[in-house]
Amino acid sequence: MTSLSKAVLLSSVAALTFSFTAAAAPGSSLDTRATLTAASPLLGTWSLDTSRMPLPPDQRPKSVRFTFGAAGDNKWTTHVDIVYAPGNEVHSVGTAALDGTLAPVKDSPEANGAALKLPSPNVLVMALQEDGVLVSTRIYSVLPDGRELVETAVYPGKNGLPVMRTNYFTRVR
């Protein structure tokens, strides 16, 4: 390898190393929480495709809508609106920081607390807690088209065995 080739290789490695360091540096314009939050395709309203649920049609909810909205200061507000098969409705809301800190959830039949992490702009991890007990973990992933959202829910089943359920949403707005 010539001296010039070594110099080019070393400067390329140094430039690459610097770019990774700059991207990971707190306060860097490339890696601010605000940028990650603002760029997230998760923000908006999503409607559950109830026809794909593994339940008999008469037991499926009539509709489920999630709305993820930026609440400032690295926090998101989540609204969940459910119309169950018999027609009764539930409207839940919670605002949580995206750092995994537990925050209250109001009017949810499943949980009274939630913790959120946004490991990448298109993935949200949500842990739901009821009275101090973890009741489920949800992973929301926006597909590359930006119009579809997949939810993977994990919760304890019978005999302590975990159950995994997948739900499919489409963007409303």
C-alpha positions as CSV (number, residue, x, y, z in Angstrom):
1,M,0.0,0.0,0.0
2,T,1.5,3.4,-1.0
3,S,1.8,6.2,1.4
4,L,-0.9,8.1,-0.5
5,S,-3.3,5.2,-0.2
6,K,-2.6,4.9,3.6
7,A,-3.2,8.6,4.0
8,V,-6.5,8.5,2.1
9,L,-7.6,5.4,4.1
10,L,-6.6,7.0,7.5
11,S,-8.3,10.3,6.6
12,S,-11.4,8.4,5.5
13,V,-11.5,6.4,8.8
14,A,-10.9,9.6,10.8
15,A,-13.7,11.4,8.9
16,L,-16.0,8.5,9.4
17,T,-15.1,8.2,13.1
18,F,-15.7,12.0,13.5
19,S,-19.1,11.8,11.8
20,F,-20.2,9.0,14.1
21,T,-18.9,10.8,17.2
22,A,-20.6,14.1,16.1
23,A,-23.9,12.2,15.4
24,A,-23.8,10.6,18.9
25,A,-22.7,13.7,20.8
26,P,-25.4,15.1,23.1
27,G,-26.6,18.5,21.8
28,S,-25.4,17.7,18.3
29,S,-27.8,19.0,15.6
30,L,-27.7,15.5,14.0
31,D,-28.9,13.7,17.1
32,T,-31.2,16.0,19.1
33,R,-34.2,14.4,20.7
34,A,-36.4,17.1,19.1
35,T,-35.1,16.2,15.7
36,L,-35.8,12.5,16.3
37,T,-39.3,13.3,17.6
38,A,-40.1,15.8,14.9
39,A,-38.9,13.4,12.2
40,S,-40.9,10.4,13.4
41,P,-43.4,8.9,11.0
42,L,-45.3,7.5,14.0
43,L,-46.8,11.0,14.7
44,G,-50.4,11.1,13.5
45,T,-53.5,9.1,13.8
46,W,-53.7,5.4,13.1
47,S,-56.7,3.1,12.6
48,L,-56.7,-0.6,13.5
49,D,-57.6,-3.1,10.7
50,T,-60.0,-5.1,12.9
51,S,-60.6,-7.6,10.1
52,R,-57.1,-9.0,10.7
53,M,-57.6,-9.6,14.4
54,P,-57.5,-13.3,15.5
55,L,-61.0,-13.0,17.0
56,P,-64.4,-14.0,15.8
57,P,-65.9,-10.9,14.0
58,D,-68.7,-10.4,16.6
59,Q,-66.0,-10.1,19.3
60,R,-63.7,-7.6,17.5
61,P,-63.9,-4.0,18.4
62,K,-65.8,-1.8,16.0
63,S,-62.9,0.6,15.8
64,V,-59.6,1.4,17.5
65,R,-57.7,4.6,16.8
66,F,-54.3,5.7,18.2
67,T,-53.0,9.2,17.9
68,F,-49.4,10.0,18.7
69,G,-48.6,13.6,19.1
70,A,-45.5,15.6,20.1
71,A,-46.1,17.4,23.4
72,G,-42.8,19.3,23.6
73,D,-39.8,18.8,25.9
74,N,-39.2,15.3,24.5
75,K,-42.7,14.1,25.4
76,W,-45.5,12.5,23.4
77,T,-49.2,12.4,24.1
78,T,-51.0,9.2,23.2
79,H,-54.7,9.1,22.7
80,V,-56.4,5.7,22.3
81,D,-60.1,5.6,21.3
82,I,-61.8,2.2,21.2
83,V,-65.4,1.3,20.3
84,Y,-66.0,-2.2,21.5
85,A,-68.3,-4.7,19.8
86,P,-71.3,-4.0,22.1
87,G,-70.9,-0.2,21.4
88,N,-69.3,1.0,24.6
89,E,-66.4,3.4,24.2
90,V,-63.1,4.0,25.9
91,H,-61.0,7.1,25.5
92,S,-57.6,6.9,27.1
93,V,-54.8,9.5,27.2
94,G,-51.3,9.8,28.6
95,T,-48.3,12.1,28.1
96,A,-44.9,10.5,28.7
97,A,-41.2,11.4,28.1
98,L,-39.5,9.4,25.5
99,D,-36.8,8.3,28.0
100,G,-38.6,5.4,29.6
101,T,-39.9,7.3,32.6
102,L,-43.2,6.0,33.8
103,A,-46.1,8.4,33.4
104,P,-49.8,8.1,34.3
105,V,-52.4,7.0,31.8
106,K,-56.0,8.1,32.3
107,D,-59.1,6.0,31.6
108,S,-57.4,3.0,30.1
109,P,-59.0,-0.5,30.8
110,E,-55.5,-2.0,30.5
111,A,-53.1,0.2,32.3
112,N,-52.7,3.2,34.6
113,G,-49.1,3.9,33.6
114,A,-46.9,3.9,30.5
115,A,-43.2,4.3,29.7
116,L,-42.0,5.1,26.2
117,K,-38.7,4.9,24.2
118,L,-38.1,6.0,20.7
119,P,-35.0,4.0,19.6
120,S,-35.4,5.2,16.0
121,P,-37.8,7.6,14.3
122,N,-40.1,4.7,13.0
123,V,-40.1,2.5,16.2
124,L,-41.8,3.2,19.5
125,V,-41.5,0.8,22.5
126,M,-44.2,1.2,25.1
127,A,-44.4,-0.6,28.5
128,L,-47.8,-0.6,30.1
129,Q,-48.2,-1.0,33.8
130,E,-51.3,-1.6,36.1
131,D,-50.9,-0.9,39.8
132,G,-47.1,-1.5,39.7
133,V,-47.2,-4.6,37.6
134,L,-46.0,-4.7,34.0
135,V,-49.0,-5.9,31.9
136,S,-47.7,-5.6,28.4
137,T,-45.0,-4.3,26.1
138,R,-45.9,-2.9,22.8
139,I,-43.6,-2.2,19.8
140,Y,-44.9,0.0,17.1
141,S,-43.1,0.1,13.8
142,V,-44.0,2.2,10.8
143,L,-43.4,0.4,7.5
144,P,-41.3,2.1,4.8
145,D,-44.4,3.3,2.9
146,G,-45.3,5.5,6.0
147,R,-48.9,4.5,5.7
148,E,-48.8,1.3,7.7
149,L,-48.1,0.6,11.3
150,V,-47.5,-2.8,12.9
151,E,-48.0,-3.3,16.6
152,T,-46.4,-6.2,18.4
153,A,-47.9,-6.7,21.8
154,V,-46.3,-9.0,24.4
155,Y,-48.1,-9.9,27.6
156,P,-48.3,-12.8,30.1
157,G,-50.6,-15.6,29.2
158,K,-51.7,-18.7,31.0
159,N,-49.1,-20.6,33.0
160,G,-46.8,-17.6,32.8
161,L,-46.0,-18.2,29.2
162,P,-45.7,-15.0,27.1
163,V,-48.2,-14.3,24.4
164,M,-47.4,-12.3,21.3
165,R,-50.0,-10.6,19.2
166,T,-49.6,-8.6,16.0
167,N,-52.0,-5.8,15.0
168,Y,-52.1,-3.8,11.8
169,F,-52.9,-0.1,11.5
170,T,-53.3,2.3,8.6
171,R,-52.6,6.0,8.7
172,V,-55.7,8.2,9.0
173,R,-53.8,11.5,9.1
